[in-house]
Amino acid sequence: MSTTTVTGPSADGHPVGAASLLRFATAGSVDDGKSTLVGRLLHDSKSVLADQLEAVEHASRSRGRAAPDLALLTDGLRAEREQGITIDVAYRYFATPRRRFILADTPGHVQYTRNMVTGASTAELTVVLVDARNGVVEQTRRHAAVAALLRVPHVVLAVNKMDLVGYSESVFAPIADGFAAYAASLGVPEVTAIPISALAGDNVVTPSAAMDWYTGPTLLEHLEGVEVAADADAGPARFPVQYVIRPQTAEHPDYRGYAGQVVSGELRVGQAVTVLPSGRTSTIEAIDALGEPVDTARAPQSVTVRLADDLDVSRGDLIAPADDAPATTQDVTATVCHLSERPLAAGARVLLRHTTRTVKAIVKDIPHRLDIAGADAADGPVRRPAPDGLAVNDIGQVVLRVSEPLPLDAYADSRRTGSFILIDPADGTTLTAGMAGRAFDGADGEGTDGAAEQDADGWDF
């Protein structure tokens, strides 16, 4: 099997081609063959254990099938759902000699849109599956819009069931062109379209002899070769403090370190930094990784940072370069996906969790919701009024007022420090996933400049 040579460091610090890590999500409408694709990918990449394959073969024979039904590799999850167990996203872990993978297999039904948001929120690539016989349908547009909304860097269109349309290029080409045009209207920078047959194995792991007109990579070749290092290293350094380490022992009487994960960019010893939201400045005196001093730390390493000055720094603070720190604000305009069965309405009091900080917030306004798959949304999302707020799976815009200044990047600039969740203060359940800024266009979401207000129950912001 031919491969594409890619060099350079990956998101986890390893060179691509050695043991780099790719997180990707799969999405597709019901009956488009997503379970078969996942099964085929695992089987043909030799990532299925012998006893698992034997169980699939036995189950297939008992159902009267001559060949193993690879979709049965995910049937255990469906059985769990039948027993009443809630599963948001099924994660699969596998590896090839060139790369390690974390696959988030998301449900395809429209009522589980929120689950795709969960699975794709940390993905570096999304595979959107379509049935070659049906082409781009409403759910395809919905999945593309969610991927664009979440700023997933790489999108793959897998046109499945090509064996049922005679492996015809004339069927594949208009589907690929139509999807690319719709994705471009959402701001997706690039789409890789691959014609496949998950059932027969064409272009999943091995090239298809039946589609000699296609000269691009197989799905696995693309997954192994796509470059994610630039995505992980892009942007200025951001270091949310998770824990303050002060041993106060005879060996380390004055040690004060700030532990956390570098979520973007790179920190280095001697760098001038600002601690937010206080705005105090210092320089990095030392960086400890796994108990050893290092000169630099880059995303997504977990390290301990020591500063030259004795500042008041605690969990929830953000350490950033002094010359490229985010602005702090108490007014947040964001695009959100509502995840809870309980509606979100203007005036609601919630908790907002941003990186490692949790603050009180009030929903000041819900200007609109986004219709991303309606009959008149074929050329892009349409804004609809939201007089009753947002229901489960709704995507819309909200305006929030928070109790303390937040160092919030636009989500278009940083997926980690531009995202947040809203939490019910009564029981701690997650209500809403939020992305600072406006949907799709990448514009910074600037909130209102209204003065601090006090609500009826004393939340004085």
PyMOL commands that set and color helices and strands:
alter all, ss='L'
color gray80, all
select helices_A, chain A and resi 34-44+50-62+70-82+110-120+138-149+162-165+169-185+219-225+229-233
alter helices_A, ss='H'
color red, helices_A
select strands_A, chain A and resi 20-28+90-95+99-105+125-131+154-160+191-195+239-245+257-261+266-268+272-276+280-289+292-294+296-298+302-307+318-321+328-338+349-354+357-371+382-384+395-407+419-423+430-436
alter strands_A, ss='S'
color yellow, strands_A
deselect
rebuild
show_as cartoon
